[in-house]
Every structure is written in structure tokens, then in C-alpha cells.
Amino acid sequence: MMVQLYPAYPTIEHENAAAVIVNFFAASKETEAILLVNSCARGKATRDSCLDIIVMVTQEVDLAADLARLEADWEQFYENTAIFETLRSAGKSAHIHLDFFDGRFTPQPRNEAAGPDSFELQVGNFMAYSVPLWQRSDYLAELKATWLPYYDETLRRERLAMVRWYCLNNLGHIPLYVERGLYFQAFDRLYNAFQEFLQALFIARRTYPIAYNKWIREQIVDILGLPELYAQLPRLLEIKQFESQEIAHKAAILEQLLDEYAPDQVTPQPL
């Protein structure tokens, strides 16, 4: 079930900066919608939080010309508008993170050892967990009708099989690295596999995630309703004796959790 979200600015500086951004981009013919995302959209922001904005543009925008012009115009406006300096003074990290998006959600190629990709994160944060600040047309509503409550089942099954493969691949390398005394590399693989486990978990439950490296308790307990699983997760990354078999032992536990909470549903294709 989707929850209706509303802007929750932690300071008047955040709110004023958002209003100025909306006025600036609403005047551009390329702009279809302006979205508030992340902490300010979910009521989790503090005065030190960034103001995260997505400017949705038409799919007719020329990425080599129109988008470059929009970015240049924005940079000039940002540097010469006093309200943004006021925002920066409101908190230690109170900056603006602004990105442009043309409505095309496309999975990107990934490195086998680099951890999860951002496909589900992008769809979730833009479609499910965002707050529209301004809309020109029904473009955003049409996108939401396509991507909510979740994406196509065929794609979902393919994505789950793929993510499980990457997770198991990372886990499978850990005992080999431990045997060679490459403990930091083994831990790096464990942390990447941990995030891929979270990715697979959300795909298995047809639910969009918020992040794989923060807000973990909120996502596992409040969104997925799995407090018994969350109780096991912090311990996976608690290593008492780093140069030992402990990281390999944690990998084995994580593989068990993967099979229990995000079991395979299709046979993955060779990569």
C-alpha cells in the first residue's frame, strides 16, 4: 500500500530554496514536473540535510544540447541567488542536490564485484517516495501508472535471478580470499553481498527500496514488516576477529538468509 507523502522541510531555508527552484524550472518549456525526494519527502530531514530535487524533463530533450543548456543555466542561477547561500548556512550539509530525469528507467550494466545497481532505488525514490512540487501535465501520473505498485512481473523475475547471481558470486569469493589472508577484500565482498541481499529481498516482495546503505531498520521493519530479519542483520557486519574465518562464517549465514527470504524463482541465464 502506497502512503501519501507531503513536503517536510526541516527549516524555513529549505522551504524557501525549494520554492525558488520550482519557480525557476517551471518557466522552462522542457520541464514536466519537479519532485522533492529523499529525506525532505519522507519527513526524515534535519537542518543538516540536503535538499534533493528531481527536475523531470520531456523525453524529447536533446541530452547533448538542451540538457547541457539547462544544467548551465541552473549552475549560473545557483551561484548568483542569495537564498542558496542562506540554505548552506542553515546546516553543515544543507546543500542542494539537483538532477534531471527524462522518465526513462533503464537498468544499466554492472560490474560483478561492485555491489547492487540503482534501478529499483531510482524507480522507488522517484515514483513511490517522492513529493511532486509542480507538474505541467499528466506525464508524472502516466509514469506512475506504469511503475506502481511495481514493475512488470517478467522483468521482476529476471531481475531477482540476476541479483541473486551477483550476491552468490560475491559470497562465493569470500572463503577464497580468507584462505589467502585477503581479509579486507573478503569484507568488501561481504558488504557488497549484503547490499545485494537487500536488493533481492525487496524485489522478491515487489516493494521498492529507499537505500541499501542507510534507513535499513525503517525499510526492513516498517516497510517490509520483518523485524525478526532485521534483528539478524547488524550481526552480519559485526566482526570480532577480523583476521580469521569469521568473515567466511558471516557469508554462509547471509547465503542462508538469501535462500530463506529471497529464494530463486527462475533459472538465471549465464552472464
Secondary structure, 3 states (H helix, E strand, C coil): CCCCCCCCCCCHHHHHHHHHHHHHHHCCCCEEEEEEECHHHHCCCCCCCCEEEEEEECCCCCCCCHHHHHHHHHHHHHHCCHHHHHHHHHCCCCCEEEEEECCCCCCCCCCCCCCCCCHHHHHHHHHHCCEEEEECCCHHHHHHHHHCCCCCHHHHHHHHHHHHHHHHHHHHHHHHHHHCCCHHHHHHHHHHHHHHHHHHHHHHCCCCCCCCCCCHHHHHHHHCCCHHHHCCHHHHCCCCCCCCCHHHHHHHHHHHHHHHHCCCCCCCCCC
